[in-house]
Amino acid sequence: MVHTGPVFDIFSGRFGEKDAVWLGAAEGLAAARDAMLRFAAKSPGAYFVFSPDSGTAVAAVDTTLKAAKEKGAA
């Protein structure tokens, strides 16, 4: 496989916390963000995209609150 862009890691959990779990990797920020959002849609919680190049989280989402609100409305 030939990489044409940077590879980003996708994690469940919060950036900087020891219990974050690696879920996979994607080439390009847009693809990594889309994958993160797909994970979040299937299983509510906190997720982030990590850039090994910069050592920082470059995208994050937390769907925990949204899922709790939807359950309360049902």
ZINOR-V662157 format. One record per backbone hydrogen bond with DSSP energy under -1.0 kcal/mol. NH is the residue of the N-H (numbers start at 0). CO is the residue of the C=O. E is the energy in kcal/mol with one decimal. If there is no record, write none. Layout:
nh=NH co=CO e=E
nh=NH co=CO e=E
This chain:
nh=7 co=25 e=-3.0
nh=8 co=49 e=-2.4
nh=9 co=23 e=-3.1
nh=10 co=47 e=-2.8
nh=11 co=20 e=-2.6
nh=12 co=45 e=-3.5
nh=16 co=13 e=-2.0
nh=19 co=16 e=-1.3
nh=20 co=11 e=-2.5
nh=22 co=9 e=-3.5
nh=23 co=9 e=-1.2
nh=25 co=7 e=-2.4
nh=27 co=5 e=-3.3
nh=31 co=27 e=-2.0
nh=32 co=28 e=-2.8
nh=33 co=29 e=-2.3
nh=34 co=30 e=-2.3
nh=35 co=31 e=-2.4
nh=36 co=32 e=-2.3
nh=37 co=33 e=-1.9
nh=38 co=34 e=-2.3
nh=39 co=35 e=-2.4
nh=40 co=36 e=-1.8
nh=41 co=37 e=-1.6
nh=42 co=38 e=-2.3
nh=46 co=60 e=-2.8
nh=47 co=10 e=-2.2
nh=48 co=58 e=-2.7
nh=49 co=8 e=-3.3
nh=50 co=55 e=-2.9
nh=54 co=50 e=-2.6
nh=57 co=48 e=-2.6
nh=58 co=48 e=-1.0
nh=60 co=46 e=-2.3
nh=62 co=44 e=-2.7
nh=66 co=62 e=-2.2
nh=67 co=63 e=-2.1
nh=68 co=64 e=-2.4
nh=69 co=65 e=-2.2
nh=70 co=66 e=-2.0
nh=71 co=67 e=-2.0
nh=72 co=68 e=-1.4
